[in-house]
Amino acid sequence: MLTTIKINRGEKMKANKMIKGLSFLLIGTILLANTLEIL
């Protein structure tokens, strides 16, 4: 039981990292597009 919970937690952490990475990438591209428009 404990091992499965640990694995599930690890998977959630991986998912959160992926979501954070994607959101940062999205924000980065939006900011880049805005700066290019200003330039």
MARSE-332363 format. One record per atom (N, C-alpha, C): residue number from 1; residue in three letters; atom name; x, y, z. Coordinates in steps of 0.001 Angstrom, whole numbers, m for minus. Example, Ala and Ser with C-alpha at 12.3 -4.5 7.8 and 13.67 -1.06 7.14 Angstrom:
% residues 2
{pos->1 code->ALA site->N xx->13190 yy->m5690 zz->7800}
{pos->1 code->ALA site->CA xx->12300 yy->m4500 zz->7800}
{pos->1 code->ALA site->C xx->13200 yy->m3300 zz->7800}
{pos->2 code->SER site->N xx->12850 yy->m2250 zz->7080}
{pos->2 code->SER site->CA xx->13670 yy->m1060 zz->7140}
{pos->2 code->SER site->C xx->12900 yy->30 zz->7870}
END
This chain:
% residues 39
{pos->1 code->MET site->N xx->832 yy->m1214 zz->0}
{pos->1 code->MET site->CA xx->0 yy->0 zz->0}
{pos->1 code->MET site->C xx->869 yy->1268 zz->0}
{pos->2 code->LEU site->N xx->1844 yy->1301 zz->921}
{pos->2 code->LEU site->CA xx->2685 yy->2494 zz->1038}
{pos->2 code->LEU site->C xx->3480 yy->2750 zz->m240}
{pos->3 code->THR site->N xx->3993 yy->1684 zz->m848}
{pos->3 code->THR site->CA xx->4792 yy->1850 zz->m2069}
{pos->3 code->THR site->C xx->3945 yy->2429 zz->m3194}
{pos->4 code->THR site->N xx->2700 yy->1963 zz->m3320}
{pos->4 code->THR site->CA xx->1826 yy->2468 zz->m4389}
{pos->4 code->THR site->C xx->1527 yy->3947 zz->m4170}
{pos->5 code->ILE site->N xx->1336 yy->4345 zz->m2919}
{pos->5 code->ILE site->CA xx->1070 yy->5756 zz->m2610}
{pos->5 code->ILE site->C xx->2287 yy->6594 zz->m2997}
{pos->6 code->LYS site->N xx->3482 yy->6092 zz->m2680}
{pos->6 code->LYS site->CA xx->4715 yy->6811 zz->m3021}
{pos->6 code->LYS site->C xx->4828 yy->6973 zz->m4529}
{pos->7 code->ILE site->N xx->4525 yy->5912 zz->m5279}
{pos->7 code->ILE site->CA xx->4589 yy->5957 zz->m6743}
{pos->7 code->ILE site->C xx->3590 yy->6988 zz->m7270}
{pos->8 code->ASN site->N xx->2365 yy->6966 zz->m6723}
{pos->8 code->ASN site->CA xx->1347 yy->7914 zz->m7156}
{pos->8 code->ASN site->C xx->1791 yy->9347 zz->m6895}
{pos->9 code->ARG site->N xx->2415 yy->9574 zz->m5745}
{pos->9 code->ARG site->CA xx->2912 yy->10914 zz->m5425}
{pos->9 code->ARG site->C xx->3968 yy->11339 zz->m6430}
{pos->10 code->GLY site->N xx->4864 yy->10414 zz->m6760}
{pos->10 code->GLY site->CA xx->5906 yy->10705 zz->m7739}
{pos->10 code->GLY site->C xx->5309 yy->11075 zz->m9082}
{pos->11 code->GLU site->N xx->4289 yy->10336 zz->m9508}
{pos->11 code->GLU site->CA xx->3641 yy->10622 zz->m10793}
{pos->11 code->GLU site->C xx->2984 yy->11997 zz->m10754}
{pos->12 code->LYS site->N xx->2372 yy->12340 zz->m9632}
{pos->12 code->LYS site->CA xx->1733 yy->13651 zz->m9506}
{pos->12 code->LYS site->C xx->2782 yy->14751 zz->m9595}
{pos->13 code->MET site->N xx->3926 yy->14540 zz->m8932}
{pos->13 code->MET site->CA xx->5007 yy->15524 zz->m8972}
{pos->13 code->MET site->C xx->5483 yy->15720 zz->m10409}
{pos->14 code->LYS site->N xx->5654 yy->14610 zz->m11131}
{pos->14 code->LYS site->CA xx->6083 yy->14678 zz->m12537}
{pos->14 code->LYS site->C xx->5064 yy->15465 zz->m13352}
{pos->15 code->ALA site->N xx->3784 yy->15188 zz->m13135}
{pos->15 code->ALA site->CA xx->2720 yy->15868 zz->m13870}
{pos->15 code->ALA site->C xx->2746 yy->17364 zz->m13564}
{pos->16 code->ASN site->N xx->2907 yy->17705 zz->m12280}
{pos->16 code->ASN site->CA xx->2957 yy->19115 zz->m11886}
{pos->16 code->ASN site->C xx->4141 yy->19814 zz->m12532}
{pos->17 code->LYS site->N xx->5297 yy->19139 zz->m12566}
{pos->17 code->LYS site->CA xx->6490 yy->19723 zz->m13189}
{pos->17 code->LYS site->C xx->6240 yy->19961 zz->m14668}
{pos->18 code->MET site->N xx->5595 yy->19000 zz->m15331}
{pos->18 code->MET site->CA xx->5291 yy->19136 zz->m16762}
{pos->18 code->MET site->C xx->4352 yy->20309 zz->m16997}
{pos->19 code->ILE site->N xx->3306 yy->20408 zz->m16162}
{pos->19 code->ILE site->CA xx->2327 yy->21491 zz->m16298}
{pos->19 code->ILE site->C xx->3006 yy->22840 zz->m16077}
{pos->20 code->LYS site->N xx->3857 yy->22907 zz->m15042}
{pos->20 code->LYS site->CA xx->4580 yy->24153 zz->m14755}
{pos->20 code->LYS site->C xx->5478 yy->24513 zz->m15926}
{pos->21 code->GLY site->N xx->6187 yy->23525 zz->m16458}
{pos->21 code->GLY site->CA xx->7083 yy->23758 zz->m17584}
{pos->21 code->GLY site->C xx->6333 yy->24281 zz->m18794}
{pos->22 code->LEU site->N xx->5191 yy->23673 zz->m19087}
{pos->22 code->LEU site->CA xx->4393 yy->24091 zz->m20240}
{pos->22 code->LEU site->C xx->3857 yy->25501 zz->m20049}
{pos->23 code->SER site->N xx->3392 yy->25811 zz->m18829}
{pos->23 code->SER site->CA xx->2847 yy->27144 zz->m18563}
{pos->23 code->SER site->C xx->3945 yy->28196 zz->m18675}
{pos->24 code->PHE site->N xx->5159 yy->27870 zz->m18154}
{pos->24 code->PHE site->CA xx->6281 yy->28808 zz->m18270}
{pos->24 code->PHE site->C xx->6627 yy->29029 zz->m19735}
{pos->25 code->LEU site->N xx->6605 yy->27944 zz->m20517}
{pos->25 code->LEU site->CA xx->6909 yy->28034 zz->m21942}
{pos->25 code->LEU site->C xx->5888 yy->28928 zz->m22643}
{pos->26 code->LEU site->N xx->4612 yy->28745 zz->m22292}
{pos->26 code->LEU site->CA xx->3532 yy->29533 zz->m22884}
{pos->26 code->LEU site->C xx->3709 yy->31011 zz->m22550}
{pos->27 code->ILE site->N xx->3959 yy->31303 zz->m21264}
{pos->27 code->ILE site->CA xx->4159 yy->32690 zz->m20830}
{pos->27 code->ILE site->C xx->5375 yy->33286 zz->m21535}
{pos->28 code->GLY site->N xx->6437 yy->32485 zz->m21640}
{pos->28 code->GLY site->CA xx->7657 yy->32941 zz->m22304}
{pos->28 code->GLY site->C xx->7405 yy->33317 zz->m23752}
{pos->29 code->THR site->N xx->6666 yy->32474 zz->m24460}
{pos->29 code->THR site->CA xx->6386 yy->32749 zz->m25878}
{pos->29 code->THR site->C xx->5518 yy->33994 zz->m26029}
{pos->30 code->ILE site->N xx->4556 yy->34171 zz->m25117}
{pos->30 code->ILE site->CA xx->3681 yy->35348 zz->m25166}
{pos->30 code->ILE site->C xx->4504 yy->36614 zz->m24932}
{pos->31 code->LEU site->N xx->5383 yy->36562 zz->m23911}
{pos->31 code->LEU site->CA xx->6238 yy->37719 zz->m23618}
{pos->31 code->LEU site->C xx->7157 yy->38014 zz->m24793}
{pos->32 code->LEU site->N xx->7712 yy->36975 zz->m25393}
{pos->32 code->LEU site->CA xx->8604 yy->37138 zz->m26540}
{pos->32 code->LEU site->C xx->7851 yy->37783 zz->m27701}
{pos->33 code->ALA site->N xx->6634 yy->37324 zz->m27951}
{pos->33 code->ALA site->CA xx->5817 yy->37876 zz->m29027}
{pos->33 code->ALA site->C xx->5531 yy->39353 zz->m28763}
{pos->34 code->ASN site->N xx->5230 yy->39692 zz->m27507}
{pos->34 code->ASN site->CA xx->4946 yy->41086 zz->m27147}
{pos->34 code->ASN site->C xx->6167 yy->41965 zz->m27360}
{pos->35 code->THR site->N xx->7336 yy->41493 zz->m26936}
{pos->35 code->THR site->CA xx->8563 yy->42285 zz->m27089}
{pos->35 code->THR site->C xx->8897 yy->42462 zz->m28567}
{pos->36 code->LEU site->N xx->8676 yy->41436 zz->m29362}
{pos->36 code->LEU site->CA xx->8946 yy->41529 zz->m30798}
{pos->36 code->LEU site->C xx->8002 yy->42531 zz->m31443}
{pos->37 code->GLU site->N xx->6755 yy->42575 zz->m30993}
{pos->37 code->GLU site->CA xx->5787 yy->43532 zz->m31525}
{pos->37 code->GLU site->C xx->6206 yy->44953 zz->m31177}
{pos->38 code->ILE site->N xx->6721 yy->45128 zz->m29946}
{pos->38 code->ILE site->CA xx->7172 yy->46453 zz->m29509}
{pos->38 code->ILE site->C xx->8375 yy->46885 zz->m30348}
{pos->39 code->LEU site->N xx->9318 yy->45949 zz->m30569}
{pos->39 code->LEU site->CA xx->10502 yy->46250 zz->m31378}
{pos->39 code->LEU site->C xx->10090 yy->46469 zz->m32833}
END
